[in-house]
Amino acid sequence: PEDYSNRIVAAHTRWATTGENNAKNAHPHHVGNFKLNIGIVGIHNGMIDNHREALAALPKAFLENIKDSMKGLTVDSAAIWAWLAYAGSDNDGIDLMAQHVDGSMRIIWVDKSEARDGFPPRAHIWSNCEDLWIGWLRGPEGGIPNIVFASTKRILEETWGDCLINIREADMYHHYVVDWQLGLVDLGACGYNTAFDDHDADAWVNGMV
């Protein structure tokens, strides 16, 4: 097994539901103002129902700060990244994003504001729907396992085969981070949107128990 320590690789085959099929709209997306140390790089599997309204709800001064990164970015996922860049990538930030952005989201992202000299960035993972799978791969001898994600169990099994040492479905609404020292860390449930129906609410509450 190869040593992928300190590396984050994110890719997604986009079904162009919103926005043109071009390089700017391809994943991963970059939203923010990196000169101001504000920025999100992320991939999104799902579809947003209110991306224009969600973007319009952000403060005008903040939108002005990130306008260069938004030029030509017409994909609905931009609303997710803009809100996370504004609110932050902790559980409170995800809560605020989910209050304004409606739709299905399986998201993985890196937050530029968390950068620390000498340390690789953390990867954040969150989903408000099913079909987000986590796999642990055999790492280098004496090292921590490599961690991979996919939308189906089958993709992980077919891609990684015998390298997989564990596999499980992620818990809905749970915020995970991949830390270079600690591996996968579950930061708990967040981002519940009351626009969802009672069945979804029951699933969220049960997931917290």
Residue, then its C-alpha position, 0 to 999 in steps of 0.5 A: p500500500e502506498d503512503y498518502s500521508n498529508r495528501i488530500v485528493a478530491a474528485h467528482t464526476r459531475w452531472a450538470t443539473t445547473g450551470e454550463n458544462n465547462a471547466k469552471n463548473a467542474h469539481p472541485h470548486h474554489v470559492g473565497n478570497f485567498k488573499l484574505n485567507i478566506g476560501i473553500v475548495g470542495i466537491h458536492n454530490g447532490m442538487i440545490d433547490n434555492h442557490r440563487e436565493a441562498l447567495a442573495a442572503l449573504p452580506k453584500a460586503f462578503l459577496e464583494n470580497i469573493k466576487d472574483s472566485m464567483k465569476g463564471l461559477t454558475v453551478d448550484s453548489a456555489a451557494i454551499w461553498a459561499w456560506l461555509a466560507y462566510a460562516g466557517s467549517d465548524n458545526d455552527g457554520i454548517d448549521l448556518m449554511a443548512q438554514h439557508v441552503d436547501g437541497s441534497m448534499r454530500i460534501i467534502w471540502v477543505d477550508k483555507s482559513e484553517a491553514r497552519d504553517g507546517f500542518p496539512p489541512r483537514a478534510h471536512i465531510w458532511s451529508n444530509c442524505e444517504d449513500l456516503w460511504i467511508g473506507w479505511l485502507r491499509g497504510p504504510e507499515g506503522g502508519i495510520p490507515n488511509i481514508v477514502f469516501a465514495s457515494t456507494k459501497r460498490i465503488l469503494e470495493e471495486t476501486w480498492g479491493d483487498c486494500l480495504i480493511n473496513i467500510r461503513e456508511a456515514d451517519m447522516y448529518h454527522h460532521y467528520v474531519v480527517d486529521w493527519q494525526l488522528g485519522l477520522v474524527d466524528l464531530g457530531a450531528c449538525g446542519y438539520n434543516t427544518a424544511f425536511d419532513d417528519h421522517d427525516a427529522d426522526a432519522w436525525v434525532n435517532g442518529m444523535v442518540 
